[in-house]
Amino acid sequence: MSETIGFIGLGLMGAGFCKRLIATGRSVVGYDLDPARRAEAEALGVALAASPAEVAERANPVCIAVTTTKAVQAVITGEAGILSAKPRPGAIVIDFSTTEIGVTKALAAALAEAGIGFIDAPVSGGPPAAEAGKLAIMAGGAPETIAQVRPLAESLGLFTHMGVVGAGQATKLVNQALCLTNYVVVAESLRLAEAYGVDADKIPAALAPGLGNSAVLQAMMPRMVARDFAPKGYARQVLKDLEMLMEAGREHHLAMPMVAQATTLYRMLVAQGHSELDAIAVLEVLPEVESGAH
């Protein structure tokens, strides 16, 4: 009998997760607020539930991949949320979303009172990595809870236990500081290459052995060159994460000037009506210069 995993949030990331879970021989019971997302997931082989509570009653562990902290709260504490269900013995919730650390800790405490384990496990890599089982997964939680989900998590990517609940989200903030500022740097670099008439298609391969190389360069510059802004992740989500980074920095009086600059550019991108484009569309905020112009 196959393992039955619950999954709440069947958007771009959730669909990638579900494809991977099904490909590794697991059954998936899923829920999403959006009927279109539910239909797409059902076509993949996901058995649909009518609410997060029903997911929790039919599967263990229950995984969450939604786009905001408020959405995670609604899934756990809202009407027909996980806490309204009768918990299974040994029930565990794994939150793959990127959420505020204080709320993450509060939700973990509420679940613990109901006898439900919790792991915050934000990820990096995007939908293609989710489908391929090659995500970076940063986890916070009790060692015994981590041990219970490790076989599942390791089938989804590189799974690293970073510490207590909240440590996963803190590590994701570090990841986002590195990654999201790099989106802007790659966009700037592309504008520079184009201004001097360099064939930008050659740049990722040319720089691959050098210190200027990065996963963001290799994945994002070819799509920027092609102006392929079809969303693999949304600009609005990047802005949400950057705003969270800014707030986290304020709490500890950290100087984060590069994060501040990236936040400003993404605020501009979203204000221009591009929230549903891929985050690499930040290129469009940077003025284009005609090749050879002085």
Secondary structure, DSSP 8 states (H G I E B T S, - for coil): ---EEEEE--SHHHHHHHHHHHHTT-EEEEE-S-HHHHHHHHHHT-EE-SSHHHHHHH-SSEEE--SSHHHHHHHHHSTT-GGGS---TT-EEEE-S---HHHHHHHHHHHHHTT-EEEE--EESHHHHHHHT-EEEEEES-HHHHHHHHHHHHTTEEEEEEESTTHHHHHHHHHHHHHHHHHHHHHHHHHHHHHTT--GGGHHHHHTTSTT--HHHHHHHHHHHTT----SSBHHHHHHHHHHHHHHHHHTT---HHHHHHHHHHHHHHHTT-TTSBGGGGGGGS----TT--
